[in-house]
Amino acid sequence: MSLPPNEGLFRKVALERLSSPDRLDALLGLNRPQWPLVWAGCVVVAAATLYWGLQGRVAQKVAGRCVITSPGGVAEIAAGAAGQVASLGLKVGDRVSVGQEVARVLRPELYQQIEQAAERLTELERRLAEAGRLARLSGEQGQGALAAERAGLEAQARLAGERAAAFERRLGSERGLLSQGLITRQALLDTEEALSGAVLERERLRDRAKQLHLQNAEEARQRNREQVSLQFQVNETRRSLEALRDIERQTAPVVSPYAGRVIEVKAQNGSNVAYGGTLLQIERSSEAGASAASLEAAIYISSGEGKLLVSGMAVEIVPDHVKRQEHGFMRARVEQVSEYPASLSGMRLLVQNDNLLKELSGQRAAIFARASFDRRPDGGFVWSASTQRPPAVRSGSLCRAEITVAERRPLALLLPALRRWFGLS
């Protein structure tokens, strides 16, 4: 038996409804709206809103830029003299200690002066030694020659004295002979002349002996003066050489006055540097092995909002390289707030980078605040999101800071708008 064509397409119930559309004997059911439930829900929402408006708290925050750094800030190591850099072997990340020699500054003109002074000192010492040797030799030989020559002169003077004595005796005899007329007066005059010549010769020889002694003494004094002059020149040259070497010892080594970590190398071996030129920038620390436990945040807030800050306020810090949606923020507390806006020179004591200073201050007067991070028992940073591997944070990282300056009731925030709406002062 075959079915009608429509019976294979529609259900039996549908076909029955189509065959009898008017079922007037069936009762129609009505659904009334549940107004009590609606009003109850509105009351609950209103009560919750009122309770939240009275008892809830809305945080008022101010935002600023910050940089994570060590308490000592950033310092520069400068050259103490102009010259050529040498022995600079440090690189970024290396640790330095107080008094450590980090480089040397070579001064070619100073080394040339030292070399010339050393050569002059050597020459003067050689001349002084030669003068001393000649003085000793001349003294030894001169004394012998002087004694021999003086002995010869004294012998000649004695002979002249003996001749004078002989002529004097002869003169006495000739005077008697002249009175007797046995000799002529000319013979007597010749004897007197010979006597005078012998006396003069004796005195000349004695004077010559005295002059010889004086001449020898003068030569000794001259040699002594020459030695004294050479010794003076030696002493002066030695002092000049020591002064030049002291300058070299003081200016050539570049010594770090701080302990910390190298964050930037601004020179290289062989490059020329001016007096006071920066060689290195280091992040200062209390000790060379300071760890991340000493890090803090240097925050710069606009001067208007910065006056709202006080010590102890909660800070939310998010480094620029960290996504807040994934890791949240680092918890910190305000430790110090400056009374006056920070100057560029004061900011340079902490950050030695003009571009970074402009970014931190936003080209306007900024209040400086120092914040310390909350720590876990193991010394790590406290993050708002509980992640097993929190991101690494190092000094020098730029960050954003939000500081909670006040917590107010939501209703208190709405009242000023209501006063303005109703025209109340």
C-alpha positions in Angstrom: 0.0 0.0 0.0 1.4 3.3 -1.0 1.2 6.5 1.1 0.0 9.9 -0.2 2.9 12.1 -1.3 2.5 14.5 1.7 2.5 11.9 4.4 6.2 11.0 3.7 7.3 14.6 4.2 5.4 15.9 7.3 4.8 14.6 10.7 1.4 13.2 11.7 0.8 15.9 14.4 1.5 18.6 11.9 -1.0 17.1 9.4 -3.6 16.9 12.1 -3.1 20.6 13.0 -3.5 21.5 9.4 -6.6 19.5 9.0 -8.3 21.2 12.1 -6.8 24.7 12.7 -9.7 25.9 14.9 -9.5 24.1 18.3 -11.8 26.3 20.2 -12.2 23.9 23.0 -8.5 24.1 24.1 -7.7 26.5 27.0 -5.1 29.2 26.3 -2.3 29.5 29.0 -1.0 33.1 30.0 2.5 33.9 31.6 2.5 36.9 34.0 5.8 38.9 34.3 7.9 38.3 37.5 8.1 41.9 38.7 9.0 41.0 42.3 12.2 39.3 41.1 13.1 42.3 38.9 12.6 44.8 41.8 14.5 42.5 44.1 17.4 42.5 41.7 17.4 46.2 41.3 17.4 46.7 45.1 20.3 44.3 45.5 22.3 46.2 42.8 21.5 49.6 44.3 22.4 48.4 47.8 25.7 46.9 46.5 26.5 50.1 44.6 25.7 52.3 47.6 27.8 50.1 49.9 30.7 50.2 47.4 30.3 54.0 47.1 30.5 54.4 50.9 32.9 51.6 51.9 34.9 51.0 48.7 38.2 52.6 47.9 39.5 54.0 44.5 43.2 54.6 44.3 44.4 57.9 43.0 47.7 57.4 41.2 50.4 59.6 39.6 52.7 58.3 36.9 56.2 59.0 35.9 59.4 57.6 34.3 62.1 55.9 36.3 65.4 54.0 35.9 66.6 51.1 38.0 70.0 51.8 39.4 72.3 51.2 42.3 72.3 53.5 45.3 75.6 55.0 44.3 74.5 56.1 40.9 76.7 56.4 37.9 80.2 57.9 38.0 82.8 58.8 35.4 86.5 57.9 35.5 88.4 60.7 33.8 92.0 61.1 32.6 94.2 63.2 34.9 96.2 64.6 31.9 96.1 64.9 28.2 97.8 62.2 26.2 97.4 58.8 24.6 95.3 56.0 26.2 97.1 52.8 26.9 96.6 49.6 29.0 92.8 50.0 29.0 91.7 46.4 29.2 88.3 46.7 30.9 85.0 45.9 29.1 81.3 46.4 29.9 80.3 44.3 32.9 83.8 44.1 34.5 84.1 44.9 38.2 86.5 47.5 39.5 87.6 48.2 43.1 88.7 51.4 44.8 92.3 52.3 43.9 92.5 49.9 40.9 94.5 51.1 37.9 92.1 51.0 35.0 94.3 52.6 32.3 97.4 54.7 31.6 97.7 58.0 29.8 101.0 58.4 27.9 102.4 61.9 27.3 105.1 61.9 24.6 106.3 65.3 25.4 106.7 64.4 29.1 108.6 61.2 28.2 110.9 63.3 25.9 111.6 65.7 28.8 112.3 62.8 31.1 114.7 61.3 28.6 116.5 64.6 28.0 116.8 65.2 31.8 118.2 61.7 32.3 120.8 62.1 29.5 121.8 65.5 31.0 122.1 64.0 34.5 124.3 61.2 33.1 126.5 63.7 31.3 126.8 66.0 34.4 127.6 63.0 36.7 130.3 61.9 34.2 131.8 65.4 34.1 131.7 65.6 37.9 133.4 62.3 38.3 136.1 63.4 35.8 136.6 66.7 37.6 137.0 64.9 40.9 139.5 62.5 39.3 141.5 65.4 37.8 141.4 67.3 41.0 142.8 64.4 43.0 145.4 63.8 40.3 146.4 67.4 40.1 146.5 67.6 43.9 148.8 64.7 44.2 151.0 65.6 41.3 150.8 69.4 42.0 151.9 68.9 45.6 155.0 67.1 44.5 155.8 69.5 41.7 155.1 72.4 44.0 157.4 71.0 46.6 160.2 70.4 44.1 159.9 73.8 42.5 159.7 75.5 45.8 162.7 73.6 47.0 164.6 74.7 43.9 163.6 78.3 44.4 164.6 78.2 48.1 168.0 76.7 47.1 168.5 79.4 44.6 167.5 82.0 47.2 170.0 80.6 49.6 172.7 80.8 47.0 171.8 84.3 46.2 171.9 85.1 49.9 175.3 83.5 50.2 176.5 85.6 47.3 175.1 88.7 48.9 176.9 87.8 52.1 180.1 87.3 50.2 179.7 90.6 48.4 179.0 92.3 51.7 182.2 90.9 53.2 184.1 91.8 50.1 182.6 95.3 50.2 183.9 95.8 53.8 187.4 94.7 52.7 187.4 97.0 49.6 186.4 100.0 51.7 189.5 99.4 53.8 191.6 99.0 50.6 190.1 102.1 49.1 191.1 104.1 52.2 194.6 102.9 51.7 194.5 103.7 48.0 195.0 100.2 46.9 191.9 100.0 44.8 189.9 102.4 42.8 186.4 103.8 43.7 185.1 102.1 40.6 186.0 98.7 41.9 184.1 99.5 45.1 181.1 100.6 43.2 181.1 97.4 41.1 181.1 95.4 44.3 178.2 97.4 45.7 176.3 96.9 42.5 177.0 93.1 42.6 175.8 93.1 46.3 172.6 94.8 45.3 172.0 92.4 42.5 172.5 89.4 44.7 170.1 90.8 47.3 167.5 91.5 44.6 167.9 88.0 43.2 167.4 86.5 46.7 164.2 88.5 47.3 162.9 87.7 43.8 163.4 84.0 44.4 161.7 84.2 47.8 158.7 86.1 46.2 158.5 83.6 43.5 158.3 80.8 46.0 155.5 82.6 47.8 153.6 83.3 44.5 154.0 79.6 43.6 152.2 78.6 46.7 149.5 81.1 46.2 149.1 80.1 42.6 148.7 76.5 43.6 146.2 77.4 46.2 144.2 79.4 43.6 144.2 76.5 41.2 142.9 74.2 43.9 140.2 76.7 44.7 139.3 76.9 41.0 139.0 73.2 40.7 136.9 73.1 43.9 134.6 75.8 42.5 134.2 73.8 39.3 133.3 70.7 41.3 130.8 72.7 43.3 129.2 74.1 40.2 128.9 70.6 38.6 127.5 69.2 41.8 124.9 72.0 41.9 123.9 71.2 38.3 123.7 67.5 39.1 121.4 68.2 42.1 119.2 70.5 40.1 118.9 68.1 37.2 118.2 65.2 39.6 115.5 67.2 41.2 114.0 68.1 37.8 114.1 64.5 36.8 112.4 63.4 40.0 109.7 66.0 39.5 109.0 64.9 36.0 108.8 61.3 37.1 106.5 62.3 40.0 104.2 64.0 37.4 104.4 60.8 35.3 103.5 58.6 38.3 100.6 60.9 39.3 99.1 61.5 35.8 100.0 58.4 33.8 98.0 55.8 35.8 94.3 56.3 35.8 93.0 55.0 39.1 89.3 54.4 39.9 88.2 56.3 43.0 85.0 54.1 43.2 84.0 50.5 43.4 81.4 49.3 40.9 80.7 47.8 37.6 81.7 49.1 34.1 78.6 50.1 32.1 80.3 52.0 29.3 83.8 52.3 27.8 84.3 55.7 26.1 87.9 55.4 25.0 90.2 52.8 23.4 93.9 52.1 23.5 95.8 54.4 21.2 93.2 57.2 21.2 94.0 60.7 22.3 92.2 62.0 25.4 92.1 65.6 26.7 92.6 66.5 30.4 89.5 65.5 32.3 88.2 63.4 29.3 86.0 60.4 30.3 87.4 57.0 29.9 84.8 54.8 31.6 81.4 55.0 33.2 80.8 52.8 36.2 77.8 52.0 38.3 78.9 52.7 41.8 78.3 50.3 44.6 79.3 50.0 48.2 81.4 47.0 47.4 82.8 45.6 44.1 80.6 42.4 44.4 77.3 44.1 45.1 74.4 42.1 43.8 70.9 42.9 42.6 69.8 43.3 46.3 71.2 46.8 46.3 69.1 48.0 43.3 66.5 50.7 43.7 64.3 52.9 41.4 65.0 56.5 40.7 61.6 58.0 39.8 61.0 61.4 38.2 57.5 62.9 38.5 56.3 66.2 37.1 56.7 68.9 39.7 53.0 69.5 40.2 52.2 65.8 40.9 55.5 65.2 42.6 54.4 67.4 45.6 51.8 64.8 46.4 54.4 62.2 47.2 55.5 61.2 50.7 57.7 58.4 52.0 56.0 55.0 52.4 53.7 55.3 49.5 53.2 52.1 47.4 54.7 52.1 43.9 54.0 49.9 41.0 57.0 49.6 38.7 56.9 48.1 35.2 60.2 47.8 33.3 60.0 48.8 29.6 61.0 45.3 28.5 58.3 43.6 30.6 54.7 43.1 29.5 52.4 44.1 32.3 49.6 41.7 31.0 51.9 38.7 31.5 54.0 39.5 34.6 52.2 42.3 36.3 54.3 44.9 38.1 57.1 45.1 40.7 56.1 46.2 44.2 58.1 49.0 45.8 57.9 51.7 48.5 58.8 55.4 48.3 61.9 56.0 50.5 62.8 59.6 49.7 61.3 62.6 47.9 63.2 65.7 46.9 61.9 69.0 48.2 62.8 70.9 45.0 62.7 69.9 41.3 65.9 68.1 40.3 68.5 70.0 38.2 70.2 68.5 35.3 73.6 68.6 37.1 72.0 66.7 40.0 70.5 64.2 37.7 73.8 63.6 36.0 75.2 62.4 39.3 72.8 59.5 39.0 72.6 59.1 35.2 75.5 60.1 33.0 73.5 60.3 29.7 71.9 63.5 28.4 69.4 61.7 26.2 68.3 59.5 29.0 67.9 62.6 31.3 65.7 64.2 28.7 63.5 61.1 28.6 63.3 60.8 32.3 62.5 64.5 33.0 60.2 64.9 29.9 61.8 68.2 29.2 60.2 69.8 32.3 60.9 70.3 35.9 60.7 67.0 37.7 60.6 65.9 41.4 63.0 63.1 42.2 61.8 60.1 44.3 63.8 57.1 45.4 61.9 53.8 45.9 63.1 50.5 47.3 61.8 47.2 46.0 59.9 44.7 48.2 61.8 41.5 48.5 61.0 37.8 48.7 62.6 35.7 51.4 65.1 34.5 48.8 66.0 38.1 47.9 64.2 38.3 44.6 61.7 41.0 43.6 58.1 40.8 44.5 55.8 40.7 41.4 52.1 41.2 41.4 51.6 38.2 39.1 52.8 34.9 40.5 55.0 33.6 37.7 57.5 30.8 38.2 60.2 32.6 36.2 60.0 36.3 36.7 61.8 38.4 34.1 65.4 39.4 34.8 65.7 43.1 35.9 69.1 44.7 35.8 70.4 48.2 36.6 70.0 50.7 33.8 66.6 49.4 32.9 64.1 52.1 32.0 60.7 51.7 33.6 57.3 53.2 34.2 56.1 54.0 37.7 52.7 54.5 39.2 52.5 55.8 42.8 49.3 55.6 44.8 49.1 59.0 46.5 45.6 58.6 48.0 42.6 56.2 48.3 39.1 57.8 48.2 35.5 56.6 48.5 33.8 56.4 45.1 31.0 58.5 46.4 33.5 61.3 47.3 34.6 61.3 43.6 31.0 61.7 42.5 30.1 64.5 44.8 32.0 67.2 42.9 30.3 66.3 39.7 26.9 66.4 41.4 27.7 69.8 42.9 28.6 71.1 39.5 25.4 69.5 38.0 23.1 71.1 40.5 25.0 74.4 40.5 26.1 74.2 44.1 29.4 75.8 45.2 
